[in-house]
């Protein structure tokens, strides 16, 4: 009697599993034509100019990173950076001093990097707080590992000989970091630096 009860229980369990599998197969068969129709409709929408949301979000970010350093200004940078311009050389301007600092980092020249800061700043602190981090993240701001060209997003005159420059970040998840420069005896020097 015990064996018969055990067999009936096993038979019921197998029958239940079989029926569940049949239900799953039926629901897949019913949704398959609907998903096939949706897949066929997607290319038609794309041909009409509609881009899926995921692609729409990724394209401007990639364009910003790709075009940094060219004369083309991507739409997302143009919208967020009213003063966008490329800085391609060191000179006496505030932008040129930042270029000189970035170039010093790419050339692993700590002394030149320190010379871009205010003269009263402690060189040990500059090395400790800025040098190590900027070496790690320099690729987010410069055109390439050998070219210190970078983009200016925005420039703000703070008065009293201070200028704040927001450098374009190629990392779409990050904001454009500010660098503040001060004019000291006719020369621009960095007072605040975001590595």
C-alpha positions in Angstrom: 0.0 0.0 0.0 2.8 2.3 0.9 4.5 1.8 -2.5 1.3 2.5 -4.3 0.8 5.8 -2.4 4.4 6.8 -3.2 3.9 6.0 -6.9 0.7 8.0 -7.1 2.5 11.0 -5.5 5.3 10.8 -7.9 2.9 10.4 -10.9 1.0 13.5 -9.7 4.2 15.5 -9.4 5.3 14.6 -12.9 1.9 15.3 -14.3 1.9 18.7 -12.6 5.4 19.5 -14.0 4.3 18.4 -17.5 1.2 20.6 -17.4 3.3 23.6 -16.3 5.7 23.1 -19.2 2.8 22.9 -21.6 1.5 26.2 -20.3 4.9 27.9 -20.7 5.2 26.7 -24.3 1.7 28.0 -25.1 2.5 31.5 -23.7 5.8 31.6 -25.6 4.0 30.7 -28.8 1.5 33.5 -28.3 4.0 36.2 -27.5 6.5 35.3 -30.3 4.4 36.7 -33.1 3.9 40.0 -31.2 7.6 40.4 -30.5 8.5 39.5 -34.2 6.1 42.2 -35.3 7.7 44.7 -32.9 11.2 43.8 -34.2 10.0 44.4 -37.8 8.5 47.8 -36.8 11.7 49.0 -35.1 13.7 49.4 -38.4 10.8 51.2 -40.0 10.8 53.7 -37.1 14.5 54.1 -37.4 14.2 54.8 -41.1 11.7 57.5 -40.3 14.3 59.2 -38.0 13.3 57.9 -34.6 16.3 56.7 -32.6 15.8 54.4 -29.7 16.4 56.1 -26.3 19.5 54.2 -25.4 21.3 55.1 -28.6 20.2 58.7 -28.3 21.8 59.1 -24.9 25.1 57.4 -25.9 25.7 59.3 -29.1 26.3 62.8 -27.7 28.6 61.5 -25.0 30.7 59.6 -27.5 30.7 62.6 -29.8 32.0 64.9 -27.1 34.9 62.6 -26.3 35.6 62.0 -30.0 35.6 65.6 -31.2 37.5 67.1 -28.3 40.5 68.7 -30.0 39.0 69.3 -33.4 37.4 72.4 -34.8 34.0 70.8 -34.7 31.9 71.6 -31.6 29.6 68.8 -30.6 26.0 69.8 -29.8 26.2 68.8 -26.2 29.3 70.8 -25.5 28.0 73.8 -27.4 24.8 73.7 -25.3 26.6 73.3 -21.9 29.8 75.3 -22.7 29.0 78.8 -24.0 32.6 79.9 -24.2 33.9 76.6 -25.7 37.4 76.9 -27.4 40.4 74.7 -27.8 43.7 75.7 -26.2 46.6 74.3 -28.2 49.7 76.1 -26.8 51.2 77.7 -23.7 51.3 81.5 -23.6 50.9 84.3 -21.0 47.1 84.0 -20.9 45.2 82.1 -18.1 44.4 79.4 -20.6 48.0 79.2 -21.6 49.1 78.7 -18.0 46.7 75.7 -17.7 48.1 74.3 -20.9 51.7 74.7 -19.5 50.6 72.8 -16.3 49.0 70.0 -18.3 52.0 69.8 -20.6 54.3 69.5 -17.5 52.2 66.6 -16.2 52.4 64.8 -19.6 56.2 65.4 -19.6 56.5 64.3 -16.0 58.1 67.7 -15.1 57.2 68.5 -11.5 59.2 71.7 -11.3 57.4 73.3 -14.3 54.1 72.2 -12.9 54.9 73.9 -9.5 56.0 77.1 -11.3 52.4 77.5 -12.7 51.1 78.0 -9.1 51.3 81.1 -6.9 54.9 81.7 -5.7 54.0 81.5 -2.0 52.5 78.0 -2.3 54.4 75.2 -0.6 55.9 72.9 -3.3 55.5 69.8 -1.1 51.7 70.5 -0.7 51.4 71.0 -4.5 53.1 67.7 -5.1 51.0 65.9 -2.4 47.6 67.4 -3.2 47.7 68.0 -6.9 50.5 66.3 -8.8 49.7 62.6 -8.0 46.0 63.0 -8.8 46.4 65.1 -11.9 48.8 62.5 -13.3 46.1 59.9 -12.7 43.3 61.9 -14.4 45.1 64.0 -17.0 43.6 61.8 -19.8 40.1 63.1 -19.0 41.1 66.6 -20.0 43.8 66.6 -22.6 43.6 65.6 -26.3 46.0 62.7 -26.0 48.8 61.4 -23.7 51.3 63.4 -25.8 49.2 66.5 -26.6 48.3 68.9 -23.8 45.6 70.6 -25.9 42.4 70.9 -23.9 38.9 72.5 -24.2 37.6 75.5 -22.2 34.0 75.1 -21.3 33.4 78.4 -19.6 35.4 81.4 -18.3 34.2 83.5 -15.5 35.8 86.8 -14.3 35.7 86.8 -10.5 37.1 90.3 -10.1 40.2 91.4 -8.1 42.4 89.8 -10.8 40.9 86.3 -10.5 39.6 84.2 -13.4 37.8 80.9 -13.1 38.1 78.5 -16.1 36.0 75.3 -16.4 38.0 72.7 -18.3 36.1 70.3 -20.6 36.0 66.8 -19.1 35.9 63.9 -21.7 34.3 61.8 -19.0 30.5 62.1 -19.6 29.8 61.2 -16.0 31.8 64.1 -14.6 31.2 67.8 -14.6 33.7 70.3 -16.1 36.2 71.0 -13.3 37.1 74.6 -12.3 40.6 76.1 -12.1 41.1 79.6 -10.6 44.0 81.8 -11.7 45.2 85.1 -10.2 47.2 87.8 -11.9 50.4 88.4 -9.8 52.8 91.1 -11.1 51.4 90.8 -14.6 51.6 86.9 -14.7 48.8 84.5 -14.3 49.3 81.8 -11.6 47.0 79.0 -10.4 45.4 79.5 -7.0 42.9 76.7 -7.1 43.3 73.6 -9.1 41.0 70.6 -9.6 43.1 67.5 -10.5 
